[in-house]
Amino acid sequence: MNNRFKFGLIGKNISYSFSPKYFTEKFSKMGLNDFKYFNFDIPEIEEFPFILYHKEHEFKGLNVTIPYKESIMRYLNEVDDEAKEIGAVNTIKITDNNKLIGYNTDVYGFQKSIEPLLKLHHKKALILGTGGASKAVGFAFKKMGIEFKFVSRKVSENVFLYSLLTKEILDEYTIIINCSPVGTHPNVDEAPNIPYQFINQKHLLFDLIYNPAETKFLREGKNRGATIKNGYDMLELQAEKSWEIWNLE
């Protein structure tokens, strides 16, 4: 790989992001001192082409985060079959002839991160949120043979409304994944609006958020004996998978 290449993260309100620090440290450890990783915090996805073709930037790869994992797809030349099926891209490989190919590494990161925590009674999951990350989580559950329902504020197919979650539903769905941004720093006193009083030691609560390390959502679960995990390991795993994709010939 040529040392003139740069990498970056496309997103909105991403000053807190994990990726620049992670990849900057990785490049340093590998002795890739001319490799750079930047945050590209853009208010609208329409600004993406201006970043990409700016003469100062010659990219080899990009990561994509909230809220652009779905809308970025229209700017790509090609989308990997799995990412196409999910309907969301979080990794872009840029070829030597400037072709943009989209992939999804969230599925890999999430599956590897949650698998060690799964017990026999964890057969059904609630996925809080319906964005790009939740689609990847749903795809991973499909691969693992775990039934799931999305939870949303809007009525649609295969969805529970937050306002209609009951004890019966939470008794049946013992995995709860927060794919919404609710509870992210600095809004650390917020948590998804679910009936926490029905959570017990049979539940597994997984939050894709990693800052703070223990969100209010996770704390509410821990206080009731649930197994909890944040999104840090998932991010590391998907970042390494991104690096692998960027380096494929």
N, C-alpha and C positions, 0 to 999 in steps of 0.2 A: 504494500500500500504506500502511495506517495506521501511524503511528509507535509505537503501543502494542504492536505484536506482538513476540513473543519466539520464539526458536528454541532447539533443543537436541539433544543426543545421548543416546540410550537405549542402555545397555550394562552390562557388569559388569567391574569392575576397569579402569576407563578413565581413571584419573588422568593417564596418559601421552598421552592422545588429541590428535590433530592438529587436530580440528575447531574447538574453542573459539578457539584462537589464530588459526586461519586466518580464521574468520568475523568475529571481533572486529576484526582488522586490515582486513578487507574493508569492514566497516561504517564504520570510521573513515575509510578512504580515500574512501568514497562520501559522507561527510558524514552518515551515518545514525546520529547520535549517541544516539538513543533506542532503537535496536535492540539487543537483548541475545541472547547465545548461552550456554547453560548445559550442563554435564555432568549427566546424571541417572544416577548409578551405583546400580543396583538389584540386590539379591541374587536376586530372582525376578521373572519377567515379570508375575506377578499384581499387582505394585505399579504397573504402568503406568497403569491408570485413575485412581489416586489422584494421580499427577503431573499427568495431563491435565486433570482437572477441579478441581484446587486453585484456589481463587478468585484467588490472586495471579498465576497464570500464564494468559496469553491467547496461545495459540500460532498461528503461521501455518504453521510447518513443523518437522519433526523428521528427524534422521538416526537410523539404527539400526545397531548393530554387534554383534560377538560377545558373547554367544551367542544373541541374540534375533531374528535375521533371519527365522527360520522361525516361531517361536512368536508373534511380534507379529501375524501375519496374522489370527489369530482375533479380534482387537480392531478390525479395520478394517471400514468400511462397504463399501468397494469396493477391488478390486485391479486394476491395469493388466494387460492381457492378457499382456504379456511377463513381468512379475513373477510372474504366476499360473503361466505355463508353467515358469519357472525354479524356483518354489517358495520364493522368498526375497524379502524387501522390505528395502531399506536407506534409503528416503526416503519420508516421509509428508507429503502436502499436507493442510492443514486448511482447509477452505473457510469462507466467511463464516457459513454455517449449521452450523458444527462437524461437517461430514462429513469422515471420515478416508479418504483415498485413498492406497493404497500403490503405490510404483514401485520399480524396481531400476535404479540408475545405475552399479552395479559393472560391468555388461557393457560399457557405453559406455567407462568409465574404463580398464578392462583392455584392451579391443580397441585403443583409440587409443594406449595406452602401449606395447603389445607389437608392433604392426604394423611399425614402422620397423626392428625387429631381426630380423624373420623372413627367412630365406634359403630358397632352393629346396629344400634337403634337410630343412628343418623340416616334416615331413609328419605326425608323430605326437607326441602329448604325454602325459606322466604328470601327473596332478593329485593332489598329496599332501593328503589330507584329504577329508572328505565332507560338510562343513557348508554353510551358506548361501553363503559366498563361493565355494566350489568349484563349486557349482551354477551360479553366474553365469559362472565361467570356462569351464565345460563348454558353456554356452549360447553364449558368444562363439566358442569353437572350432567349434561346429556352424555358426554363421554364416560363419565363415572357411573352412570345408571342411577342417578339420584333425581327424584321428581322435584320440581320447583314451581313456585308461583312468584310473579313480580308483585311488588306492593307499590301503589301509586296514589296520587291525589285525584287522578283522572280515571274514569270508567273506561275499560277496554277489555279485550279478550285475554284470558289467562292471567287476570290481575285481581288482586284483593285491594280494596280501598283501605288506607290507613285507618279511617274512621270506623271501619267495620271489623277490625281484627278482634277476635274473641279468645277466651280461654281454650275453647275447643280447637280452634285453629292453631294456637301456640302449643297445645299438647301434641298435635299431630306433626307440626313442622318444627323440628327441634334444631335445625340449623338456620341461623339468621345472619345474612350478609349485608352490611351497609355499603352500598355502592353510591350513595348520595354524598355530596360534599358537606352535609350538615355535621357540625362539630369540629371542622377544620380550624386550626389556628388562623386568626385570633378569636374566632367565635367558639371558644372552648366550653362555654356553659350551655351550648345547644346540643340537642340529641334528636334523632328521628322520633317521631310521635307514635310510638307503639306502646301497648300495655305491659310495661316492664314487671308489673306485679304478678304476671303469669309465667315468668321465667324461673327456671329451677336448675338443679345440678345436671339434668339431662340435656340441657341446651349447650350449643356451641355458637358463640357470637364472634364473627370475624368482621373487622372493619378495614376497608381498603385505605383509610386514612392512616398516616404514620406520624403526623405532627398535629396534636400532641401524641406521644407514644401510647397514652391511655386516654381515650376519648370518654366523654360522659356515657356514651352508648356502651362501651366496654365496661366501664366502672359499674354501671347499673347491673350488667350481667354478672360481673365478678361478685358483687355484693349479695347476689342470690345463688351463688354456687356454680354458675355456668363456667365452662371452659372459654377462654377468650384469646384472641390473637389479633394483632394489628397488621398493617400492610407492608411493613418494612422488608421482611423476607421476600415477599412477592415482588417488590420493586427491584431488589437485588437480582432475583432470578430472571425477571423479564429484561433487566438491563444487560445481563450477561448474554441472554438469548439475542438481544438486539445487536450486540457486539459481534456475535457469531454470524448473524445475517449480513452485517455490513462487510464482513471479511470473506464472505463466500465468493468464489470466482464465478 
